[in-house]
Amino acid sequence: MEKHTTRVVLDAMGGDFAPHAAVEGAVLACSHYPVHITLVGNKEAIMPHLRRLQALSGMPITVHHTSQIIDMGDNPLDVVRKKKDSSIRVGLELLHDTKADAFVSAGNSGAVASGSLFVLKRISGIDRPAIAAVLPTLSGRVVVADTGAGSAVKPFNLVQFAIMASAYSSRYLNCKKPRVGLLSNGSEDSKGTDIIREAHGLLKNSSLNYVGYVEGRDVFRSAADVVVCDGFTGNVLLKAAEGVAESFAVALKQESKKDLISMIGALLSKKSFARLRKRFDYAEYGGAPLLGVTAPVIICHGRSNAQAVKNAVKAAMDYAVSNVVSHIQHDLEINRDLQSVGRKPSFIKRMLHDMYGKRDS
């Protein structure tokens, strides 16, 4: 990957700290990695930050002007129906037209997902995409999918999430034969909803390294390398984990100031606390891939700072050269029979179209 330049399109208008966080993150990324970044957004808003950072010459950064912005409160479908000159829509079109290798945005995740489906299309055989967040565990990292692309799922959707996330863990995180777990409220076969129990049965008969149910408390104890759930549950898990990490950091700081012995102990443990903080900092993981679409799309946290944007660009670069899409297609073919269980006729029709090389409208 380090032998050639990867072209990344970066949504400069997405996120709570746009556009300065995106611009600063782009400059940081270009200073560390072999990447060319196209900043997509309002040129008048972007240029002052490039001047401030002295990045107008010598940096592999270009600006592609757009006139519209998708706000966090906008309907995700606006990127398709109303705001066709938004930074998200135009950035995805640049990726679709092979003028870039990956797209990164800290903007409206629903708009990124709907725009990706409209512009890039699904991988053949995939019914819906999944946002795959990479989270820290006691012994490494875990991929959780879905963490926000959709809440209403069928059992075969969860099977597809497992296939995609396992391929991502294998190719991107270099995890050999990832252990796949299904998020539930207990470890017994009788636990979970009807959908969870049916997905459990399907996954047991899949080619994946399925280890069974995983409870919420075990996600961060390295019980599995991949944890599968619907987007609503995954998003709650993600936000709860962020809240616990942030609250723990604040509480630890408060306790360290309560008496002299605590202050001395905190001083002696300063480096350990810094490493712990970095290990659980979302900025270190950059962003989450939108699995299931035909090209690399990375969705960042809305609060992403420059460091998070820089790491998201690196994640996009790695994803672009990891051949995850082909790996997903291969594993889908192996497990195709399992995914047909519980489908409605329309889904079966779509599957047949995909098998024989036809495209639905």
Backbone hydrogen bonds, N-H to C=O, Kabsch-Sander energy under -0.5 kcal/mol:
donor,donor_aa,acceptor,acceptor_aa,energy
4,H,1,M,-1.1
6,T,34,P,-2.1
8,V,6,T,-0.6
8,V,36,H,-2.7
9,V,102,A,-2.8
10,L,8,V,-0.5
10,L,38,T,-2.8
11,D,9,V,-0.5
11,D,104,V,-2.9
12,A,10,L,-0.9
12,A,40,V,-2.1
13,M,40,V,-0.6
14,G,11,D,-0.7
16,D,302,G,-3.5
18,A,15,G,-1.1
21,A,17,F,-2.6
23,V,19,P,-2.5
24,E,20,H,-2.7
25,G,21,A,-2.5
26,A,22,A,-2.2
27,V,23,V,-2.2
28,L,24,E,-2.3
29,A,25,G,-2.5
30,C,26,A,-2.5
31,S,27,V,-1.3
32,H,28,L,-0.8
32,H,29,A,-0.9
33,Y,29,A,-2.9
35,V,33,Y,-1.8
36,H,6,T,-2.6
37,I,60,P,-2.3
38,T,8,V,-2.3
39,L,37,I,-0.6
39,L,62,T,-3.2
40,V,10,L,-2.6
40,V,38,T,-0.6
41,G,39,L,-0.5
41,G,64,H,-2.1
45,A,42,N,-0.6
46,I,42,N,-1.7
47,M,43,K,-2.6
49,H,46,I,-0.9
50,L,46,I,-1.5
51,R,47,M,-2.5
52,R,48,P,-2.3
53,L,49,H,-1.8
54,Q,51,R,-1.5
55,A,50,L,-3.0
61,I,59,M,-2.5
62,T,37,I,-2.3
64,H,39,L,-3.1
65,H,63,V,-0.6
66,T,41,G,-1.3
67,S,85,D,-0.6
68,Q,85,D,-1.8
71,D,69,I,-0.7
74,D,71,D,-1.3
78,D,75,N,-2.7
79,V,76,P,-1.1
80,V,77,L,-1.3
81,R,77,L,-2.8
82,K,78,D,-1.4
83,K,78,D,-3.3
84,K,82,K,-1.1
86,S,83,K,-1.2
87,S,68,Q,-1.0
90,V,86,S,-2.6
91,G,87,S,-1.8
92,L,88,I,-2.2
93,E,89,R,-1.9
94,L,90,V,-2.1
95,L,91,G,-1.6
96,H,92,L,-2.6
97,D,93,E,-2.2
98,T,95,L,-1.6
99,K,94,L,-2.5
100,A,94,L,-0.5
101,D,7,R,-3.4
102,A,7,R,-1.1
103,F,296,P,-1.9
104,V,9,V,-2.5
105,S,298,I,-2.1
112,V,108,N,-2.2
113,A,109,S,-2.5
114,S,110,G,-2.7
115,G,111,A,-2.8
116,S,112,V,-2.3
117,L,113,A,-2.1
118,F,114,S,-2.0
119,V,115,G,-2.9
120,L,116,S,-2.0
121,K,116,S,-1.3
123,I,292,G,-3.0
126,I,123,I,-2.5
130,A,291,L,-2.2
132,A,130,A,-0.6
132,A,289,P,-2.4
133,A,131,I,-0.8
133,A,144,V,-2.1
135,L,133,A,-0.6
135,L,142,V,-3.0
137,T,140,G,-2.5
138,L,220,F,-1.4
142,V,135,L,-2.7
143,V,225,D,-2.5
144,V,133,A,-2.9
144,V,142,V,-0.6
145,A,143,V,-0.5
145,A,227,V,-2.4
146,D,131,I,-0.5
147,T,131,I,-1.2
153,V,151,S,-0.7
157,N,154,K,-0.9
158,L,154,K,-1.5
159,V,155,P,-1.7
160,Q,156,F,-2.2
161,F,157,N,-2.5
162,A,158,L,-2.2
163,I,159,V,-2.3
164,M,160,Q,-2.7
165,A,161,F,-2.9
166,S,162,A,-2.3
167,A,163,I,-2.0
168,Y,164,M,-2.2
169,S,165,A,-2.6
170,S,166,S,-2.3
171,R,167,A,-2.7
172,Y,168,Y,-2.7
173,L,168,Y,-1.0
173,L,169,S,-0.5
175,C,169,S,-2.1
176,K,174,N,-0.7
180,V,209,N,-2.7
181,G,226,V,-3.2
182,L,212,G,-2.1
183,L,181,G,-0.5
183,L,228,V,-2.5
184,S,214,V,-2.2
191,K,188,E,-1.7
197,R,193,T,-2.7
198,E,194,D,-2.3
199,A,195,I,-2.5
200,H,196,I,-2.4
201,G,197,R,-1.8
202,L,198,E,-2.0
203,L,199,A,-2.8
204,K,200,H,-1.7
205,N,201,G,-0.7
205,N,202,L,-0.9
206,S,203,L,-1.3
209,N,178,P,-0.6
210,Y,208,L,-1.8
211,V,180,V,-3.1
212,G,180,V,-0.6
214,V,182,L,-2.5
218,D,215,E,-1.6
219,V,215,E,-0.7
219,V,216,G,-0.9
221,R,218,D,-1.1
222,S,219,V,-0.6
223,A,218,D,-1.5
225,D,179,R,-1.9
226,V,179,R,-2.3
227,V,143,V,-2.9
228,V,181,G,-2.5
229,C,145,A,-1.8
231,G,150,G,-2.2
234,G,230,D,-2.6
235,N,231,G,-2.0
236,V,232,F,-2.1
237,L,233,T,-2.4
238,L,234,G,-2.4
239,K,235,N,-2.6
240,A,236,V,-2.6
241,A,237,L,-2.3
242,E,238,L,-2.1
243,G,239,K,-2.4
244,V,240,A,-2.6
245,A,241,A,-2.3
246,E,242,E,-2.5
247,S,243,G,-2.6
248,F,244,V,-2.6
249,A,245,A,-1.9
250,V,246,E,-2.0
251,A,247,S,-2.8
252,L,248,F,-2.5
253,K,249,A,-1.8
254,Q,250,V,-2.4
255,E,251,A,-2.6
256,S,252,L,-1.7
257,K,253,K,-0.5
257,K,254,Q,-1.1
258,K,255,E,-1.3
263,M,259,D,-2.2
264,I,260,L,-2.4
265,G,261,I,-2.6
266,A,262,S,-2.6
267,L,263,M,-2.0
268,L,264,I,-2.3
269,S,265,G,-1.5
270,K,267,L,-1.1
273,F,269,S,-2.6
274,A,270,K,-2.2
275,R,271,K,-2.1
276,L,272,S,-2.3
277,R,273,F,-2.7
278,K,274,A,-2.2
279,R,275,R,-2.2
280,F,276,L,-1.5
281,D,278,K,-1.0
282,Y,280,F,-0.5
284,E,281,D,-1.6
285,Y,282,Y,-1.5
286,G,282,Y,-0.6
286,G,283,A,-0.6
287,G,285,Y,-2.2
288,A,299,I,-3.1
290,L,297,V,-2.5
291,L,130,A,-2.7
291,L,289,P,-1.1
293,V,290,L,-0.8
294,T,121,K,-1.6
298,I,103,F,-2.9
299,I,288,A,-3.4
300,C,105,S,-3.3
300,C,298,I,-0.5
301,H,286,G,-0.6
304,S,301,H,-1.9
309,V,305,N,-2.3
310,K,306,A,-2.5
311,N,307,Q,-2.2
312,A,308,A,-2.1
313,V,309,V,-2.3
314,K,310,K,-1.8
315,A,311,N,-2.3
316,A,312,A,-2.3
317,M,313,V,-2.4
318,D,314,K,-2.5
319,Y,315,A,-2.4
320,A,316,A,-2.3
321,V,317,M,-1.1
322,S,318,D,-0.6
322,S,319,Y,-0.9
324,V,319,Y,-0.5
327,H,323,N,-1.6
328,I,324,V,-2.7
329,Q,325,V,-2.2
330,H,326,S,-2.1
331,D,327,H,-2.2
332,L,328,I,-2.3
333,E,329,Q,-1.7
334,I,330,H,-1.6
335,N,331,D,-1.7
336,R,333,E,-1.1
339,Q,335,N,-1.2
340,S,336,R,-0.7
340,S,337,D,-0.7
341,V,338,L,-1.0
343,R,340,S,-1.6
347,F,344,K,-1.0
348,I,344,K,-1.8
349,K,345,P,-2.7
350,R,346,S,-1.9
351,M,347,F,-2.3
352,L,348,I,-2.4
353,H,349,K,-2.2
354,D,350,R,-2.4
355,M,351,M,-2.4
356,Y,352,L,-1.9
357,G,354,D,-1.2
358,K,353,H,-2.7
